[in-house]
Amino acid sequence: MKTNKTQGVLVLYDSLRVSGQLKKADALQELDISSLTFKRYISELRCYFANFDPYNEVIYDRSHDTYYLVKAIENVTR
């Protein structure tokens, strides 16, 4: 599916929120985007979580080439 940047980032966000994980290869194929574009979208999501939802963060598991949405309570400033 061809998407613009906003739609692509929202698709990735939705996938992380619903399943808690996102396989890079699946996202590249579904959104029909390059690896570099995917990296930029993930960066946008990390910035979003850092600024608006600091209780969560996106982490990468290299061995599974998968991104996960995890609780990041220790990163929150009180």
JOVEN-V828593 format. One record per residue. N is the residue number from 0. SS is DSSP state (2 for helix, 1 for strand, 0 for the rest). PHI is phi in radians with two decimals (none if undefined). NEAR is the number of other ideal C-beta (glycine too) atoms within 10 Angstrom. Layout:
n=N ss=SS phi=PHI near=NEAR
n=N ss=SS phi=PHI near=NEAR
//
This chain:
n=0 ss=0 phi=none near=9
n=1 ss=0 phi=-1.48 near=8
n=2 ss=0 phi=-2.34 near=15
n=3 ss=0 phi=-1.54 near=8
n=4 ss=2 phi=-1.03 near=12
n=5 ss=2 phi=-1.05 near=9
n=6 ss=2 phi=-1.10 near=12
n=7 ss=2 phi=-1.08 near=22
n=8 ss=2 phi=-1.11 near=19
n=9 ss=2 phi=-1.15 near=14
n=10 ss=2 phi=-1.08 near=17
n=11 ss=2 phi=-1.14 near=22
n=12 ss=2 phi=-1.03 near=18
n=13 ss=2 phi=-1.03 near=11
n=14 ss=2 phi=-1.07 near=18
n=15 ss=2 phi=-1.15 near=20
n=16 ss=2 phi=-1.17 near=10
n=17 ss=2 phi=-1.34 near=10
n=18 ss=2 phi=-1.81 near=11
n=19 ss=0 phi=1.41 near=12
n=20 ss=1 phi=-2.57 near=15
n=21 ss=1 phi=-2.63 near=23
n=22 ss=1 phi=-1.44 near=15
n=23 ss=2 phi=-1.00 near=16
n=24 ss=2 phi=-1.03 near=11
n=25 ss=2 phi=-1.13 near=13
n=26 ss=2 phi=-1.15 near=18
n=27 ss=2 phi=-1.05 near=14
n=28 ss=2 phi=-1.25 near=11
n=29 ss=2 phi=-1.10 near=15
n=30 ss=2 phi=-1.58 near=19
n=31 ss=0 phi=0.97 near=11
n=32 ss=0 phi=-2.19 near=19
n=33 ss=0 phi=-1.43 near=10
n=34 ss=2 phi=-1.07 near=10
n=35 ss=2 phi=-1.14 near=8
n=36 ss=2 phi=-1.11 near=14
n=37 ss=2 phi=-1.03 near=19
n=38 ss=2 phi=-1.06 near=12
n=39 ss=2 phi=-1.15 near=14
n=40 ss=2 phi=-1.11 near=21
n=41 ss=2 phi=-1.09 near=19
n=42 ss=2 phi=-1.07 near=12
n=43 ss=2 phi=-1.05 near=16
n=44 ss=2 phi=-1.16 near=20
n=45 ss=2 phi=-1.09 near=15
n=46 ss=2 phi=-1.11 near=11
n=47 ss=2 phi=-1.02 near=14
n=48 ss=2 phi=-1.11 near=19
n=49 ss=2 phi=-1.08 near=14
n=50 ss=2 phi=-1.56 near=8
n=51 ss=2 phi=-2.10 near=8
n=52 ss=0 phi=-2.55 near=11
n=53 ss=0 phi=-1.17 near=13
n=54 ss=0 phi=-1.40 near=11
n=55 ss=1 phi=-2.24 near=19
n=56 ss=1 phi=-2.62 near=16
n=57 ss=1 phi=-1.73 near=21
n=58 ss=1 phi=-2.09 near=11
n=59 ss=1 phi=-2.00 near=13
n=60 ss=1 phi=-1.90 near=10
n=61 ss=0 phi=-1.08 near=6
n=62 ss=0 phi=-1.13 near=5
n=63 ss=0 phi=-1.94 near=11
n=64 ss=0 phi=0.87 near=11
n=65 ss=1 phi=-2.32 near=15
n=66 ss=1 phi=-1.80 near=23
n=67 ss=1 phi=-2.21 near=15
n=68 ss=1 phi=-1.72 near=21
n=69 ss=1 phi=-2.21 near=14
n=70 ss=1 phi=-1.20 near=10
n=71 ss=0 phi=-2.24 near=16
n=72 ss=2 phi=-1.01 near=9
n=73 ss=2 phi=-1.16 near=5
n=74 ss=2 phi=-1.53 near=12
n=75 ss=0 phi=-1.47 near=9
n=76 ss=0 phi=-1.47 near=4
n=77 ss=0 phi=-1.78 near=2
//
